[in-house]
Amino acid sequence: MTGTTEALGGSAAVDNAARSVTRPFYVYAVLANTLFQRGVFVLFLQQRGFSAEQVALLQTLLYLVSGLAELPTGVIADRIGRRASIVIGQLLIAGCLLGQGTFSDYWVFLALFIGQGVGMACVSGSDTALLYDLLVRRGATAGYVKVKSRFTMLGTVTSGVAIVLGGQLQQISWGVVYVGSAACLALAVVVLMSRVPEIRGADAVDERDGAEKHGDATAWRAMLRVATPALVTLVVVSGLMHATLTPYIIFAQKTLSDQGAGTALVSVVISAGFFAGGLTPLLSDRADRRIGYRVIVPVSLLTLAAALGLSGLGLVWVTIAAFLALVGIPEITAVIVDNVFNESVPSRHRASLLSMIAFVESALIGIGYLVLGALMDGLGSSVGMATYAAVPLLACLLWLPVLFRGARVTTESEKPADEKAS
């Protein structure tokens, strides 16, 4: 009985420590995702007089720049501080949004989208690294999956609400839409600066027991040391999962339309899927404890393959049912895998290494867009979707050796101190 009481007390202490860290992060998640232009920016660009090809070029440039900037911005975040990198990134994005709402010259927009891509890279990896290492400092990393699932849920649901509000604010003026988004990002920065302490790579290490026995001087050496075959496989498999899910969500709009769904129905289905993808990560902690990442990874991949295959039948209501029922499961896996990545990399270079992983995922997502788009153009939207199911099936095959051999992803030296003690 005493042991049970102590265990419960320890769990409560971890929860209390996690809450003290996460409250400002939850507020930040809401403000940083209150981007009113996200659902209507294509219409805005068209009203600026840009052609479909010009809009596509802007999006491609944004994606390419963000991916290429991941590596240097991750290194910078470890050197100058994770909070500082987030602040720089969000202010840069806010400034670019204000510029987009002010100017109309296409060449100016090219420069603004480049700046926005760099800003996105500054935030990517740094926010997760800062959150995780603050939990390390409090000895509360055992609650990271639950924390990250709520953080993801708040951001995704807020994005959905902001998209709806953006359509209403646009009726007032485009300026209100873009200024409102920039203002929310500025408020997110205020919350970070006032409520969240700074952590650099070296600071994070100093807060841990058994910190960095190897003393790696660069992120590259650290990556080579921790890059077990299982970890590399997980990075590739996770990237292929995202390279399936992200294009699937976007191109589902075209598939539904080609199968006979009206614009209004497509809008409702995509919005419902967006909210489902935001709420299902709340199940991540339970799934992690009861199933574990080794099993949930192939389950998610087979789920994606099934959704793509069912979409290939050409029956609109089957496609809708598959989309709404299955689109949220990979979001659960994404949270669990994110926790594995954080456990696998050393604190000194956490932002750098997470940025490297994000770079791989971004590259695979970009390739995925091109491949699925080509398949849908060449074979038709339904058959193209079904053919693309080969990607998650391939990822599942790559994961089978890790699943059955039990290869370790996280090395013993990189496990958090509180996990070792347990």
VEXDREN-2710 file (C-alpha; in Angstrom, 1 decimal):
% VEXDREN-2710
k/r/px/py/pz
1/MET/0.0/0.0/0.0
2/THR/2.8/2.3/0.8
3/GLY/4.5/1.7/-2.5
4/THR/1.2/2.5/-4.3
5/THR/0.9/5.7/-2.4
6/GLU/4.5/6.7/-3.2
7/ALA/3.9/5.9/-6.8
8/LEU/0.7/8.0/-6.9
9/GLY/2.5/10.8/-5.1
10/GLY/5.4/10.7/-7.6
11/SER/3.0/10.8/-10.5
12/ALA/1.2/13.8/-9.0
13/ALA/4.6/15.6/-8.5
14/VAL/5.4/15.0/-12.2
15/ASP/2.0/16.3/-13.3
16/ASN/2.5/19.4/-11.1
17/ALA/5.9/20.0/-12.5
18/ALA/4.7/19.6/-16.0
19/ARG/1.8/22.0/-15.5
20/SER/4.1/24.7/-14.3
21/VAL/6.0/24.4/-17.6
22/THR/3.2/23.9/-20.0
23/ARG/0.6/26.6/-19.1
24/PRO/2.4/29.3/-21.0
25/PHE/3.2/26.9/-23.9
26/TYR/-0.5/26.2/-24.2
27/VAL/-1.3/29.9/-24.4
28/TYR/1.5/30.2/-27.0
29/ALA/0.1/27.3/-29.0
30/VAL/-3.3/29.1/-29.3
31/LEU/-1.8/32.5/-30.2
32/ALA/0.8/31.2/-32.7
33/ASN/-1.9/29.3/-34.6
34/THR/-4.4/32.1/-34.8
35/LEU/-3.6/32.7/-38.4
36/PHE/-6.7/34.0/-40.1
37/GLN/-5.2/34.1/-43.6
38/ARG/-4.4/30.3/-43.6
39/GLY/-7.7/29.2/-45.2
40/VAL/-8.1/32.2/-47.6
41/PHE/-4.6/33.2/-48.6
42/VAL/-4.9/31.6/-52.1
43/LEU/-8.0/33.8/-52.8
44/PHE/-6.1/36.8/-51.5
45/LEU/-3.2/36.1/-53.9
46/GLN/-5.6/35.6/-56.8
47/GLN/-7.2/39.0/-56.0
48/ARG/-3.7/40.5/-56.1
49/GLY/-3.7/39.4/-59.7
50/PHE/-1.3/36.5/-59.4
51/SER/-1.9/33.5/-61.7
52/ALA/-2.3/29.9/-60.5
53/GLU/1.3/29.2/-61.6
54/GLN/2.6/32.2/-59.7
55/VAL/0.7/31.1/-56.6
56/ALA/2.2/27.6/-56.9
57/LEU/5.7/29.0/-57.3
58/LEU/5.2/31.0/-54.1
59/GLN/4.1/27.9/-52.2
60/THR/7.0/25.8/-53.6
61/LEU/9.5/28.5/-52.7
62/LEU/8.1/28.7/-49.1
63/TYR/8.4/25.0/-48.7
64/LEU/11.8/24.7/-50.2
65/VAL/13.3/27.6/-48.2
66/SER/11.8/26.3/-45.0
67/GLY/13.4/22.9/-45.6
68/LEU/16.8/24.2/-46.6
69/ALA/16.9/26.6/-43.6
70/GLU/16.1/23.9/-41.1
71/LEU/19.8/22.9/-40.6
72/PRO/21.4/26.3/-40.0
73/THR/18.5/27.6/-37.9
74/GLY/18.7/24.5/-35.7
75/VAL/22.4/25.1/-35.0
76/ILE/21.7/28.7/-34.3
77/ALA/18.9/27.8/-31.8
78/ASP/21.3/25.6/-29.9
79/ARG/23.9/28.4/-29.8
80/ILE/21.8/31.5/-29.0
81/GLY/18.9/29.8/-27.3
82/ARG/15.7/28.0/-28.3
83/ARG/13.4/30.8/-27.1
84/ALA/15.4/33.4/-29.0
85/SER/15.1/31.4/-32.2
86/ILE/11.3/31.1/-31.8
87/VAL/11.0/34.8/-31.1
88/ILE/13.1/35.7/-34.2
89/GLY/11.1/33.3/-36.3
90/GLN/7.6/34.5/-35.2
91/LEU/8.5/38.1/-35.6
92/LEU/9.9/37.5/-39.0
93/ILE/6.7/35.7/-40.0
94/ALA/4.6/38.5/-38.6
95/GLY/6.6/41.1/-40.5
96/CYS/6.2/39.1/-43.8
97/LEU/2.4/38.8/-43.2
98/LEU/2.2/42.6/-42.8
99/GLY/4.2/43.0/-46.0
100/GLN/1.9/40.7/-47.9
101/GLY/-1.1/42.7/-46.7
102/THR/0.6/46.0/-47.8
103/PHE/2.3/45.3/-51.2
104/SER/1.1/43.9/-54.5
105/ASP/4.3/43.5/-56.6
106/TYR/5.0/39.8/-57.3
107/TRP/8.8/40.2/-56.8
108/VAL/8.2/41.7/-53.4
109/PHE/6.0/38.7/-52.6
110/LEU/8.8/36.3/-53.6
111/ALA/11.1/38.0/-51.1
112/LEU/8.4/38.0/-48.4
113/PHE/7.7/34.2/-48.9
114/ILE/11.4/33.6/-48.6
115/GLY/11.5/35.5/-45.3
116/GLN/8.5/33.6/-44.1
117/GLY/10.1/30.3/-44.9
118/VAL/13.2/31.2/-42.9
119/GLY/10.9/32.3/-40.0
120/MET/9.1/28.9/-40.1
121/ALA/12.5/27.1/-40.0
122/CYS/13.5/29.2/-36.9
123/VAL/10.4/28.0/-35.1
124/SER/10.5/24.4/-36.2
125/GLY/12.5/22.2/-33.9
126/SER/13.2/25.0/-31.4
127/ASP/9.7/24.9/-29.9
128/THR/9.8/21.2/-29.3
129/ALA/13.4/21.3/-28.0
130/LEU/12.6/24.1/-25.6
131/LEU/9.4/22.4/-24.3
132/TYR/11.2/19.1/-23.8
133/ASP/14.3/20.5/-22.1
134/LEU/12.1/22.5/-19.7
135/LEU/10.4/19.3/-18.8
136/VAL/13.9/17.7/-18.4
137/ARG/14.8/20.5/-16.0
138/ARG/11.7/19.8/-13.9
139/GLY/12.2/16.0/-14.1
140/ALA/8.8/15.7/-15.8
141/THR/9.7/14.1/-19.2
142/ALA/7.5/11.1/-18.4
143/GLY/4.5/13.4/-19.1
144/TYR/5.8/14.7/-22.5
145/VAL/3.5/12.6/-24.7
146/LYS/0.5/13.9/-22.8
147/VAL/1.8/17.5/-22.9
148/LYS/2.7/17.3/-26.6
149/SER/-0.7/15.8/-27.5
150/ARG/-2.5/18.7/-25.8
151/PHE/-0.1/21.2/-27.4
152/THR/-0.8/19.7/-30.8
153/MET/-4.6/19.6/-30.2
154/LEU/-4.7/23.2/-29.1
155/GLY/-2.8/24.4/-32.2
156/THR/-4.8/22.4/-34.7
157/VAL/-8.2/23.2/-33.3
158/THR/-7.2/26.9/-33.0
159/SER/-6.1/26.8/-36.7
160/GLY/-9.5/25.4/-37.7
161/VAL/-11.4/28.1/-35.8
162/ALA/-9.1/30.8/-37.2
163/ILE/-9.7/29.6/-40.7
164/VAL/-13.5/30.0/-40.2
165/LEU/-13.0/33.5/-38.6
166/GLY/-10.6/34.5/-41.4
167/GLY/-13.4/34.1/-43.9
168/GLN/-15.6/36.4/-41.9
169/LEU/-12.9/39.0/-41.3
170/GLN/-12.1/39.1/-45.0
171/GLN/-15.6/40.6/-45.5
172/ILE/-14.3/43.6/-43.6
173/SER/-10.9/43.9/-45.4
174/TRP/-7.8/41.8/-46.2
175/GLY/-5.9/44.2/-44.0
176/VAL/-7.8/43.1/-41.0
177/VAL/-7.0/39.5/-41.8
178/TYR/-3.3/39.9/-42.1
179/VAL/-2.8/42.5/-39.4
180/GLY/-4.9/40.3/-37.0
181/SER/-2.6/37.3/-37.8
182/ALA/0.5/39.3/-37.2
183/ALA/-0.8/40.7/-34.0
184/CYS/-1.5/37.3/-32.6
185/LEU/2.1/36.2/-33.4
186/ALA/3.4/39.3/-31.6
187/LEU/1.3/38.3/-28.6
188/ALA/2.7/34.8/-28.7
189/VAL/6.2/36.3/-28.6
190/VAL/5.2/38.4/-25.5
191/VAL/4.0/35.3/-23.8
192/LEU/7.2/33.5/-24.5
193/MET/9.4/36.4/-23.4
194/SER/7.5/37.0/-20.1
195/ARG/6.6/33.4/-19.1
196/VAL/9.1/31.0/-20.6
197/PRO/12.8/30.8/-19.5
198/GLU/15.5/30.6/-22.1
199/ILE/17.5/27.4/-22.6
200/ARG/20.6/26.9/-24.8
201/GLY/22.1/23.6/-25.7
202/ALA/24.7/23.7/-22.9
203/ASP/22.1/24.9/-20.4
204/ALA/19.9/21.9/-21.1
205/VAL/22.8/19.5/-20.6
206/ASP/23.7/21.0/-17.3
207/GLU/20.3/20.2/-16.0
208/ARG/20.6/16.5/-16.5
209/ASP/22.3/13.7/-14.6
210/GLY/25.0/12.0/-16.6
211/ALA/25.2/14.8/-19.0
212/GLU/27.0/14.3/-22.3
213/LYS/29.8/11.9/-21.6
214/HIS/31.0/12.2/-25.1
215/GLY/31.2/16.0/-25.2
216/ASP/30.4/16.3/-29.0
217/ALA/31.6/19.6/-30.4
218/THR/29.2/19.6/-33.3
219/ALA/25.7/18.5/-34.1
220/TRP/27.0/16.4/-36.9
221/ARG/29.2/14.3/-34.6
222/ALA/26.3/14.0/-32.2
223/MET/24.0/12.7/-35.0
224/LEU/26.6/10.2/-36.1
225/ARG/26.9/8.9/-32.6
226/VAL/23.2/8.5/-31.9
227/ALA/22.2/7.5/-35.4
228/THR/21.5/3.8/-34.7
229/PRO/20.0/1.9/-37.7
230/ALA/16.7/1.8/-35.9
231/LEU/16.7/5.6/-35.4
232/VAL/17.6/6.2/-39.0
233/THR/14.8/3.8/-40.1
234/LEU/12.3/5.6/-37.8
235/VAL/13.3/9.0/-39.3
236/VAL/12.7/7.7/-42.9
237/VAL/9.5/5.8/-42.0
238/SER/8.1/8.9/-40.1
239/GLY/9.0/11.0/-43.1
240/LEU/7.2/8.7/-45.5
241/MET/4.2/8.7/-43.2
242/HIS/4.0/12.5/-43.3
243/ALA/4.7/12.4/-47.1
244/THR/1.5/10.3/-47.3
245/LEU/-0.7/12.1/-44.9
246/THR/0.0/15.7/-45.8
247/PRO/-0.6/15.4/-49.6
248/TYR/-3.5/13.0/-48.9
249/ILE/-5.3/15.7/-46.9
250/ILE/-4.7/18.4/-49.5
251/PHE/-5.5/16.3/-52.6
252/ALA/-8.6/14.7/-51.0
253/GLN/-10.3/18.0/-51.9
254/LYS/-9.8/17.3/-55.6
255/THR/-10.7/13.6/-55.2
256/LEU/-14.0/14.4/-53.5
257/SER/-14.8/17.0/-56.1
258/ASP/-14.1/14.6/-59.0
259/GLN/-16.2/11.9/-57.3
260/GLY/-19.2/14.3/-57.4
261/ALA/-19.1/16.1/-54.1
262/GLY/-20.1/19.8/-54.2
263/THR/-17.9/22.6/-52.9
264/ALA/-19.9/23.0/-49.8
265/LEU/-19.7/19.3/-48.9
266/VAL/-15.9/19.2/-49.6
267/SER/-15.4/22.2/-47.3
268/VAL/-17.4/20.5/-44.5
269/VAL/-15.5/17.2/-44.9
270/ILE/-12.1/18.8/-44.9
271/SER/-13.0/21.0/-41.9
272/ALA/-14.3/17.9/-40.0
273/GLY/-11.1/16.1/-40.9
274/PHE/-9.0/19.0/-39.7
275/PHE/-10.7/19.0/-36.3
276/ALA/-10.5/15.2/-36.0
277/GLY/-6.8/15.5/-36.7
278/GLY/-6.6/18.0/-33.8
279/LEU/-8.5/16.0/-31.2
280/THR/-7.2/12.5/-31.8
281/PRO/-3.7/13.3/-30.5
282/LEU/-5.3/13.4/-27.0
283/LEU/-5.3/9.6/-27.2
284/SER/-1.5/9.6/-27.7
285/ASP/-0.5/9.1/-24.1
286/ARG/-2.8/6.1/-23.7
287/ALA/-1.7/4.6/-27.0
288/ASP/1.9/5.0/-26.0
289/ARG/1.5/3.3/-22.7
290/ARG/-0.7/0.4/-24.0
291/ILE/0.7/-0.2/-27.5
292/GLY/4.0/1.6/-27.9
293/TYR/5.6/3.2/-30.9
294/ARG/6.9/-0.1/-32.4
295/VAL/3.3/-1.3/-33.1
296/ILE/1.5/2.0/-33.6
297/VAL/3.9/3.0/-36.5
298/PRO/2.9/0.1/-38.8
299/VAL/-0.8/0.4/-37.7
300/SER/-0.8/4.1/-38.9
301/LEU/0.9/3.2/-42.1
302/LEU/-1.6/0.4/-42.9
303/THR/-4.4/2.8/-41.9
304/LEU/-3.1/5.4/-44.5
305/ALA/-2.8/2.7/-47.1
306/ALA/-6.4/1.6/-46.4
307/ALA/-7.7/5.2/-46.7
308/LEU/-5.9/5.7/-50.0
309/GLY/-7.2/2.3/-51.3
310/LEU/-10.8/3.0/-50.3
311/SER/-10.6/6.4/-52.0
312/GLY/-9.6/4.6/-55.2
313/LEU/-13.0/2.9/-55.4
314/GLY/-14.5/6.1/-56.8
315/LEU/-17.5/6.1/-54.3
316/VAL/-17.8/9.6/-52.7
317/TRP/-19.4/8.4/-49.5
318/VAL/-16.8/5.7/-49.0
319/THR/-14.0/8.2/-49.6
320/ILE/-15.6/10.6/-47.0
321/ALA/-16.1/7.8/-44.4
322/ALA/-12.5/6.6/-44.9
323/PHE/-11.1/10.2/-44.7
324/LEU/-13.0/11.0/-41.5
325/ALA/-12.4/7.7/-39.8
326/LEU/-8.8/7.2/-40.5
327/VAL/-7.1/10.6/-41.0
328/GLY/-6.6/11.2/-37.2
329/ILE/-4.7/8.0/-36.4
330/PRO/-1.3/9.1/-37.9
331/GLU/-1.6/12.3/-35.9
332/ILE/-1.5/10.1/-32.7
333/THR/1.7/8.4/-34.1
334/ALA/3.3/11.7/-34.9
335/VAL/3.1/12.8/-31.2
336/ILE/4.5/9.4/-30.0
337/VAL/7.4/9.4/-32.5
338/ASP/8.2/13.0/-31.6
339/ASN/8.8/11.8/-28.0
340/VAL/11.1/9.0/-29.3
341/PHE/13.1/11.5/-31.2
342/ASN/13.5/13.7/-28.2
343/GLU/14.6/10.8/-26.1
344/SER/17.1/9.7/-28.7
345/VAL/19.1/12.9/-29.2
346/PRO/21.4/14.7/-26.7
347/SER/20.2/17.9/-25.1
348/ARG/23.3/19.9/-26.2
349/HIS/22.3/19.6/-29.9
350/ARG/18.6/18.9/-29.5
351/ALA/17.3/21.8/-31.7
352/SER/19.9/21.0/-34.4
353/LEU/19.2/17.3/-34.6
354/LEU/15.4/17.8/-34.6
355/SER/15.9/20.3/-37.4
356/MET/17.8/17.7/-39.3
357/ILE/14.9/15.3/-38.9
358/ALA/12.5/17.9/-39.9
359/PHE/14.6/18.6/-43.0
360/VAL/14.3/14.9/-44.0
361/GLU/10.5/14.9/-43.4
362/SER/10.1/18.2/-45.4
363/ALA/12.1/16.8/-48.4
364/LEU/10.0/13.6/-48.4
365/ILE/6.7/15.6/-48.1
366/GLY/7.8/17.8/-51.1
367/ILE/8.5/14.7/-53.2
368/GLY/5.2/13.2/-52.1
369/TYR/3.3/16.2/-53.4
370/LEU/5.0/15.9/-56.8
371/VAL/4.5/12.1/-57.0
372/LEU/0.8/12.1/-55.9
373/GLY/0.0/15.1/-58.1
374/ALA/1.6/13.3/-61.1
375/LEU/-0.3/10.1/-60.4
376/MET/-3.6/11.9/-60.1
377/ASP/-2.9/13.8/-63.4
378/GLY/-1.9/10.6/-65.2
379/LEU/-4.3/8.0/-63.8
380/GLY/-7.2/10.1/-62.5
381/SER/-7.8/11.3/-58.9
382/SER/-9.3/8.1/-57.6
383/VAL/-6.8/5.6/-59.2
384/GLY/-3.9/7.9/-58.4
385/MET/-4.9/7.9/-54.7
386/ALA/-5.1/4.1/-54.7
387/THR/-1.7/3.8/-56.4
388/TYR/-0.1/6.1/-53.9
389/ALA/-0.9/3.6/-51.2
390/ALA/2.3/1.9/-52.2
391/VAL/4.2/4.6/-50.3
392/PRO/2.9/3.8/-46.8
393/LEU/3.2/0.0/-47.6
394/LEU/6.8/0.5/-48.5
395/ALA/7.4/2.4/-45.2
396/CYS/5.7/-0.5/-43.4
397/LEU/8.1/-3.0/-45.0
398/LEU/11.1/-0.8/-44.0
399/TRP/9.8/-0.9/-40.4
400/LEU/9.4/-4.7/-40.1
401/PRO/13.0/-5.4/-39.1
402/VAL/12.8/-3.0/-36.2
403/LEU/9.4/-4.4/-35.2
404/PHE/10.5/-8.0/-35.1
405/ARG/14.1/-7.8/-34.1
406/GLY/13.4/-5.3/-31.3
407/ALA/16.3/-3.0/-32.3
408/ARG/16.7/-0.1/-29.9
409/VAL/16.1/3.5/-31.2
410/THR/17.1/5.3/-28.0
411/THR/20.6/4.6/-26.6
412/GLU/21.0/4.2/-22.9
413/SER/23.2/7.3/-22.6
414/GLU/20.6/9.6/-24.1
415/LYS/17.7/8.5/-21.9
416/PRO/16.4/11.3/-19.7
417/ALA/17.6/11.1/-16.1
418/ASP/14.1/10.7/-14.6
419/GLU/13.5/7.7/-17.0
420/LYS/16.8/6.1/-15.9
421/ALA/15.9/6.5/-12.2
422/SER/12.6/4.8/-12.8
END
